[in-house]
Amino acid sequence: MEVRSGTTTSFWHDHWSPLGRLHQHLGSRGTIDLGIATQATVAEVLDTHRRKRHRADFLNQIENHIELVRQARSQESDRSLWKQKEDSFKGSFSSPKTWQQIRTISNECEWYRGVWFPSSTPKYSFVTWLAFHNRLATGDRLYKWNSEARATCVFCDEELETRDHLFFSCPYSSQIWIALAKGLLNGRNVSSWSLITPHLLDSSQPYLHVFTLRYTFQALIHSLWRERNGRRHGEPAIPASKLTKLIDKNIRNRFSTLQKMGNKRLQGGLQYWFQTRS
């Protein structure tokens, strides 16, 4: 608050001095030490308060500032100021700048572009988002909740079922991933979660190529997770070769739909997909 008359500014609860909100520093004890009521306005303090000397230096600083404000007092209305930067206040309100002041700033998320991108399939993106956060109910997490739960991979029945094992270190999932993505990765045999992620964010590649890799990655994660859940609930197992064909068909259908929608950035997507499959 910029104090002018002081009639609309709370002495204890508004930020009207360089000392900050006085109640945060002194609490209820401050009202006793200064003899100023909790609900007092700055105007009431300027009109009635008599200066005192205190042992505490902070209380003397408050007294000094009261005198400075009293000398500069006017009859104009008080003005609300909004924090723009660290020590900058302005009379105009800005939503984005205010949001930057009150939000908790976290480290920039680098992998979001591999999850949320135009023309993706929402259900694929959602499962992939859970996988990036490692929040899927994989065997290792189930075992933490229930020591009697099955923790081994339902596909190979050998290794502990973790996210990184399921996508795509397991022989079953690795076979499908390599079959679908080998052409997209220029023949490179990359089947490790940590090694795949940088390729999803590679902006040096043409957009169509990166989109196809991202979409294949998400379609496979979604299909593998469905197959994994199906097997855990007693459904018949789908061979890797058959699941590969089903995912391939879903990707071809997606490109056909995008072609009809006239998406210029993804023109030739179906032809590119056929090219990588040859």
C-alpha atoms as one frame of an Amber mdcrd trajectory, in Angstrom:
protein
   0.000   0.000   0.000   1.133   3.526  -0.789   0.022   5.568   2.215  -1.410
   9.009   1.552  -4.245   9.694   3.995  -3.906   6.263   5.636  -7.653   5.752
   6.031  -7.876   2.469   4.072  -4.563   0.936   5.093  -4.329  -1.521   7.994
  -1.425  -0.660  10.279  -0.710  -4.263  11.255  -1.832  -6.363   8.305  -1.049
  -4.351   5.154   2.384  -4.015   3.589   2.695  -0.226   3.835   6.269   0.192
   5.085   9.712  -1.144   4.092   9.538  -3.252   7.255   6.830  -5.471   5.689
   3.631  -6.639   7.391   4.202  -5.705  11.010   1.936  -8.405  12.418   4.141
 -11.083  10.795   7.181  -9.722  12.645   5.683  -8.922  16.041   2.479 -10.955
  16.321  -0.031 -10.076  19.046   2.813  -8.939  21.319   3.390  -5.939  19.066
   0.018  -4.429  19.883   1.032  -4.348  23.550   4.547  -3.018  22.988   3.390
  -0.181  20.722  -0.003   0.347  22.291  -1.738   0.184  18.914  -4.961  -1.832
  18.452  -5.021  -4.834  16.131  -7.655  -3.324  13.799  -6.139   0.177  13.711
  -5.645   1.944  10.378  -2.538   3.962   9.582  -4.667   7.125   9.711  -5.763
   6.354  13.285  -2.154   5.752  14.313  -1.017   9.007  12.709  -3.777  10.899
  14.540  -3.495   9.393  18.023  -0.172   7.622  18.529   2.485   9.293  20.648
   6.067   8.312  20.035   7.784   6.083  22.592  11.319   4.878  23.126  11.864
   1.120  23.156  14.683  -1.202  24.013  14.072  -3.258  20.881  15.629  -1.694
  17.792  12.842  -2.969  15.491  10.200  -1.116  17.521  12.217   2.099  17.254
  12.403   1.608  13.476   8.589   1.429  13.386   8.349   4.623  15.417  10.729
   6.357  12.994   8.711   5.287  10.002   5.448   6.457  11.582   6.992   9.922
  11.892   8.165   9.906   8.262   4.685   8.965   7.040   3.095  11.572   9.302
   5.262  14.310   7.764   4.457  13.211   4.184   0.744  12.656   4.825  -1.829
  14.061   2.405  -5.605  14.009   2.038  -5.573  11.810  -1.061  -6.797   8.213
  -1.046  -4.333   5.413  -0.356  -3.172   3.491  -3.415  -2.817  -0.281  -3.789
   0.442  -1.381  -5.390   1.122  -4.726  -7.050   4.433  -6.519  -6.947   5.883
  -6.848 -10.444   9.397  -8.111  -9.752  11.519  -8.804  -6.688  11.529  -5.210
  -5.360   9.334  -3.460  -7.910   5.748  -2.321  -7.247   3.326  -0.663  -9.659
  -0.208   0.659  -9.485  -1.412  -1.543 -12.354  -2.312  -5.211 -11.923  -0.781
  -7.864 -14.197  -2.088 -11.430 -13.985   1.027 -13.144 -15.431   3.438 -11.108
 -13.300   1.376 -11.707 -10.161   1.280 -15.436 -10.961   5.064 -15.475 -11.263
   5.296 -13.938  -7.783   2.997 -16.378  -5.979   3.767 -19.667  -7.724   6.372
 -22.165  -6.644   8.988 -22.322  -9.388  10.127 -25.873 -10.106  12.762 -27.195
 -12.455  11.728 -27.047 -16.083  10.210 -30.309 -17.270  12.177 -31.404 -20.332
  10.104 -34.396 -21.379   6.686 -32.736 -21.658   7.075 -32.279 -25.431   7.302
 -36.046 -25.775   3.941 -36.450 -24.020   1.751 -33.470 -24.911   1.840 -32.500
 -28.580  -0.734 -31.596 -31.270  -2.629 -34.447 -32.984  -1.736 -36.982 -30.291
  -4.318 -39.429 -28.915  -5.348 -38.290 -25.403  -5.606 -41.764 -23.861  -2.126
 -42.612 -25.183  -0.706 -39.360 -23.816  -2.293 -39.862 -20.411  -0.824 -43.334
 -19.881   2.563 -42.071 -21.120   2.358 -39.133 -18.701   1.773 -41.576 -15.827
   4.709 -43.645 -17.036   7.037 -40.627 -17.092   6.016 -39.867 -13.520   6.489
 -43.573 -12.692   2.942 -43.722 -11.316   1.685 -46.808 -13.136   0.823 -49.686
 -10.798   3.737 -51.865 -11.892   4.787 -54.971  -9.965   7.461 -53.222  -7.910
   4.949 -50.635  -6.686   2.251 -53.234  -6.016   4.717 -55.189  -3.899   5.351
 -52.111  -1.728   1.625 -51.885  -1.046   1.061 -55.632  -0.632   3.912 -58.079
  -0.047   1.757 -60.922  -1.403   1.158 -59.243  -4.759   2.881 -60.604  -7.850
   5.936 -58.473  -8.568   7.454 -60.301 -11.543   6.835 -59.273 -15.131   3.765
 -60.955 -16.657   5.462 -61.076 -20.051   8.768 -62.807 -19.235   7.973 -64.054
 -15.676  11.621 -63.551 -14.745  12.496 -59.950 -13.872  10.950 -57.561 -11.368
   8.253 -55.595 -13.178   9.420 -51.976 -13.124   8.586 -49.216 -15.549  11.992
 -49.398 -17.224  11.756 -53.169 -17.537   8.259 -53.064 -18.976   9.203 -50.268
 -21.445  11.191 -51.811 -23.170  13.844 -53.984 -21.550  11.551 -57.017 -21.352
  12.143 -59.405 -24.308   8.438 -59.293 -25.205   8.094 -55.504 -25.278  11.571
 -55.008 -26.718  10.696 -57.235 -29.672   7.624 -55.109 -30.484   9.458 -51.813
 -29.979  12.322 -52.767 -32.263   9.931 -54.048 -34.926   8.006 -50.756 -34.942
  10.698 -48.177 -34.238  13.837 -49.548 -35.880  13.139 -47.628 -39.084  12.290
 -44.478 -37.131  15.637 -44.641 -35.319  17.624 -45.222 -38.521  18.376 -48.822
 -37.622  19.656 -48.065 -34.110  18.741 -50.721 -31.571  17.637 -48.465 -28.694
  15.307 -50.150 -26.224  16.178 -48.452 -22.926  13.779 -45.899 -21.420  16.580
 -43.438 -20.607  18.048 -43.701 -24.114  14.717 -43.426 -25.953  13.599 -40.197
 -24.239  16.238 -37.907 -25.879  15.070 -39.057 -29.332  11.522 -37.922 -28.500
  12.848 -34.398 -27.883  15.229 -34.142 -30.827  14.218 -30.869 -32.503  16.931
 -31.229 -35.167  14.824 -33.855 -36.956  11.904 -32.999 -39.295   8.659 -32.563
 -37.383   6.986 -35.478 -39.185   9.760 -37.844 -38.111   9.665 -36.741 -34.479
   5.853 -36.878 -34.387   5.844 -40.427 -35.783   8.374 -41.596 -33.194   6.426
 -39.955 -30.354   3.135 -41.379 -31.524   4.590 -44.876 -31.942   6.148 -44.650
 -28.490   2.826 -43.686 -26.904   0.752 -46.200 -28.875   3.076 -48.993 -27.790
   3.047 -47.938 -24.117  -0.755 -47.852 -24.126  -1.059 -51.226 -25.880   1.524
 -52.912 -23.648  -0.162 -51.592 -20.531  -3.540 -52.920 -21.710  -2.014 -56.296
 -22.582  -0.232 -56.443 -19.233  -3.461 -55.700 -17.341  -5.377 -58.209 -19.448
  -2.950 -61.003 -18.620  -3.065 -60.159 -14.915  -6.841 -60.581 -15.057  -6.716
 -63.934 -16.832  -7.288 -62.885 -20.446  -5.585 -64.880 -23.242  -2.083 -63.690
 -24.098  -1.539 -61.908 -27.419   1.701 -62.941 -29.180   4.237 -60.196 -29.816
   3.858 -60.515 -33.590   0.075 -60.042 -33.411   0.303 -57.063 -31.040   2.844
 -55.495 -33.395   0.354 -55.751 -36.261  -2.445 -54.250 -34.146  -0.320 -51.244
 -33.179   0.842 -50.850 -36.771  -2.803 -50.759 -37.892  -3.692 -48.147 -35.273
  -0.841 -45.912 -36.419  -1.856 -46.261 -40.075  -5.440 -45.386 -39.172  -4.251
 -42.299 -37.297  -2.241 -41.039 -40.252  -5.183 -41.676 -42.576  -7.390 -39.552
 -40.314  -4.811 -36.754 -40.148  -4.504 -36.811 -43.926  -8.266 -36.310 -44.303
  -8.138 -33.458 -41.773  -5.629 -31.655 -44.005  -2.847 -31.283 -41.422  -0.081
 -29.679 -43.516   2.706 -30.360 -41.011   1.971 -34.088 -41.187   1.399 -34.441
 -44.917   2.984 -37.616 -46.233   2.845 -39.238 -42.807   1.329 -42.484 -44.064
   3.934 -42.772 -46.813   6.714 -42.098 -44.319   5.340 -44.787 -41.992   5.255
 -47.341 -44.818   8.808 -46.344 -45.702  10.066 -47.026 -42.173   8.298 -50.405
 -42.122   9.929 -51.708 -45.294
